[in-house]
Amino acid sequence: MANAIRALAMDAVEQAKSGHPGLPMGAADIATVLFSRFLKFDPADPAWPDRDRFVLSAGHGSMLLYALLHLTGYEAMTIGEIKRFRQFGSLTPGHPEYGHTPGVETTTGPLGQGLANAVGMAIAERHLAAEFGGDIVDHFTYVLTSDGDLMEGISQEAIALAGHLRLKKLIVLFDDNGISIDGPLALADSVDQVKRFEAAGWTATRIDGHDPAAIAAALETAKKSERPSMIACRTIIGFGAPTKAGSEKSHGSALGAEEIAGARQKLGWTAPAFEIPAAIRAQWRTAGERGRPLRLAWQARLAAIDPAKRVEFTRRTQGALPADKLTAAVRSLKKNLAEAPKEIATRSASEFALETLTVALPEMVGGSADLTGSNNTRTKAMKAMSAADYSGRFIHYGVREHGMAAAMNGMSLHGGIIPYSGTFLVFSDYCRPAIRLAALMGRRVIHVMTHDSIGLGEDGPTHQPVEHLAALRAIPNLKVFRPCDAVETIECWQLALQSENGPSVLALTRQNLPQLRLGPDEENRCARGAYELVPAEGGDAAVSLFATGSEVAIAVAARKLLAASGIPARVVSVPCFELLFAAPEAERAAIIGKTKVNIAVEAGMRQGWDAITGSAGVFVGMTGFGASAPYKELYQHFGVTPEKVADAALTRLKS
Ligand SMILES: Cc1ncc(C[n+]2csc(CCOP(=O)(O)OP(=O)(O)O)c2C)c(N)n1
């Protein structure tokens, strides 16, 4: 059975003339034992909520997964798809892509991410089991990792968090082949991975990864462990290849006809390319059918639980929002602000919103990378999640931004949870690879990122984001929200929650801001990405002032100065570029308007703004790094002030 995986991997890579045969050939025995005897799955229902998850963290070994999906009977994964490995539009892209290929649990390729996603999946499993009961939620999360996964820094964050939370249903199979691209691992690494995992609170063991009995025994033991488990499986990369096995030469290129012929001989595999002998195919099909009765039994258990609980479980796992509750929550929050306006930081406005939103949406699971008191992401009622109580809805991620963001992706992929986080905006750099994957996979994860500009003041340039808004806006399918006051903060939260098919970042201030949206207003004015907050007075607008977040108040003050000079100016708040750019052309043109002078105000870099102001527009913001000082002084020093904005408008009007 394992040789069927090896043959398909060799043949598909050969046909594509590119790909990675080494890992599938080396890890074939591990995968065969796992898929034929342990993994709870049903190819007829790839999204069954209580299936075991299998994450191929070493995504370059994608042919391992595609071969398994084909052999166990995932209908879509035909031999034709295997033959079209790495071709445009096939179900067999170079690296596994979530949402593209049924049976692929997460997009992997950037090493380390899959392992950290799996930690999130295992957290989600424990949390939902605590909430809905072990009858309905009770599955394992298995991960296949490579040396590369374990060398990446993110793996340390993931391993430490999993060990701390004692995620006993997480089992890592380490393809311990001692080879990476450059050659033997000894060139760059000498970590004892078993000791490393043990130090992080895992059960860890070392076995022969080509001995099915040893693999099965280790998995049996791991399933009974009270801690997460790591099984280091000593394997030979490219197992079976006569001259390239055990060498980096089998890692990432086609083996060549001669080597493949030699491997067939060595493995005793006589079938032609892409053909699987009937008896072996039948064994694999039997392996694929094991899960059906388990799924049916689970469905019967689900049908037998309290109907209200079943409805809620189904809603949660399908990712459907409780629309009425969300609308009511937003309405009451906005009513409250209309009656008693608040001059608060948007991070505090976010906390104010969360107090109500997290009650309306029990699927929200919050957290912070050790900045809870600064990010304001923990509400009064939220219990911390811990190994002793997985029902807690607040995760103290520790100082692990990257691991946090990747675990959130895993929670979202698992289903049943809308994860949101907290850190400083400047540390979005530490989350970026995972945010990019959330965007690529179209997952609803929400990052609360506070201290969003020089407005944080005395912590200085190391902590003051300047290029981060532009850098985040450059990620496709990511919504970057920068609300200007408490009302916009609520509206942006609503939009982030409703953003079913993509992640969001909420960039929030440390410093207090005036409430600019006054009076009752049920419309979500942030929904179009930008809107005229204050119209021009005393004639048609000669100047449009565009701003986000804390700089909107500066634009409003500049408008007043211009009015005093007899210049009518309008202020457009731009809480979300992505939504504005997604609006129909005519609507976008109307919002942007056609005044003689366009000025953008943002305490960040100019990059990206020309799409709104035009290249002839004026930008008032940052041109380099910030400095350490009280924030009001910094705004003066860097010239992000109403006076500078008004001066710029007057100068431009005269030219
Ligand atoms: C973050 C990241 N950096 C670099 C790469 C490129 N890359 C792909 S596989 C690999 C290492 C291969 O070694 P290993 O993980 O042991 O896999 P094996 O050779 O056993 O297949 C590298 C550096 C990547 N995919 N992701």
Ligand as a Chemical Component Dictionary entry (heavy atoms), coordinates in Angstrom:
data_LIG
# 
_chem_comp.id                   LIG 
_chem_comp.type                 NON-POLYMER 
_chem_comp.pdbx_formal_charge   1 
_chem_comp.three_letter_code    LIG 
# 
loop_
_chem_comp_atom.comp_id 
_chem_comp_atom.atom_id 
_chem_comp_atom.alt_atom_id 
_chem_comp_atom.type_symbol 
_chem_comp_atom.charge 
_chem_comp_atom.model_Cartn_x 
_chem_comp_atom.model_Cartn_y 
_chem_comp_atom.model_Cartn_z 
_chem_comp_atom.pdbx_ordinal 
LIG C1  C1  C 0 9.248  29.386 5.165 1  
LIG C2  C2  C 0 9.870  28.570 4.086 2  
LIG N1  N1  N 0 11.163 28.733 3.790 3  
LIG C3  C3  C 0 11.734 28.034 2.792 4  
LIG C4  C4  C 0 11.000 27.154 2.059 5  
LIG C5  C5  C 0 11.631 26.415 0.896 6  
LIG N2  N2  N 1 11.800 24.989 1.244 7  
LIG C6  C6  C 0 10.939 24.064 0.829 8  
LIG S1  S1  S 0 11.281 22.548 1.493 9  
LIG C7  C7  C 0 12.594 23.158 2.340 10 
LIG C8  C8  C 0 13.394 22.309 3.278 11 
LIG C9  C9  C 0 13.432 20.902 2.941 12 
LIG O1  O1  O 0 13.815 20.120 4.028 13 
LIG P1  P1  P 0 12.757 19.307 4.851 14 
LIG O2  O2  O 0 11.797 20.212 5.460 15 
LIG O3  O3  O 0 13.521 18.413 5.759 16 
LIG O4  O4  O 0 11.985 18.452 3.777 17 
LIG P2  P2  P 0 12.515 17.160 3.025 18 
LIG O5  O5  O 0 13.813 17.499 2.390 19 
LIG O6  O6  O 0 12.643 16.111 4.041 20 
LIG O7  O7  O 0 11.461 16.888 1.996 21 
LIG C10 C10 C 0 12.759 24.507 2.077 22 
LIG C11 C11 C 0 13.863 25.312 2.634 23 
LIG C12 C12 C 0 9.636  27.004 2.391 24 
LIG N3  N3  N 0 8.838  26.190 1.727 25 
LIG N4  N4  N 0 9.102  27.697 3.420 26 
# 
loop_
_chem_comp_bond.comp_id 
_chem_comp_bond.atom_id_1 
_chem_comp_bond.atom_id_2 
_chem_comp_bond.value_order 
_chem_comp_bond.pdbx_ordinal 
LIG C1  C2  SING 1  
LIG C2  N1  SING 2  
LIG C2  N4  DOUB 3  
LIG N1  C3  DOUB 4  
LIG C3  C4  SING 5  
LIG C4  C5  SING 6  
LIG C4  C12 DOUB 7  
LIG C5  N2  SING 8  
LIG N2  C6  DOUB 9  
LIG N2  C10 SING 10 
LIG C6  S1  SING 11 
LIG S1  C7  SING 12 
LIG C7  C8  SING 13 
LIG C7  C10 DOUB 14 
LIG C8  C9  SING 15 
LIG C9  O1  SING 16 
LIG O1  P1  SING 17 
LIG P1  O2  DOUB 18 
LIG P1  O3  SING 19 
LIG P1  O4  SING 20 
LIG O4  P2  SING 21 
LIG P2  O5  DOUB 22 
LIG P2  O6  SING 23 
LIG P2  O7  SING 24 
LIG C10 C11 SING 25 
LIG C12 N3  SING 26 
LIG C12 N4  SING 27 
# 
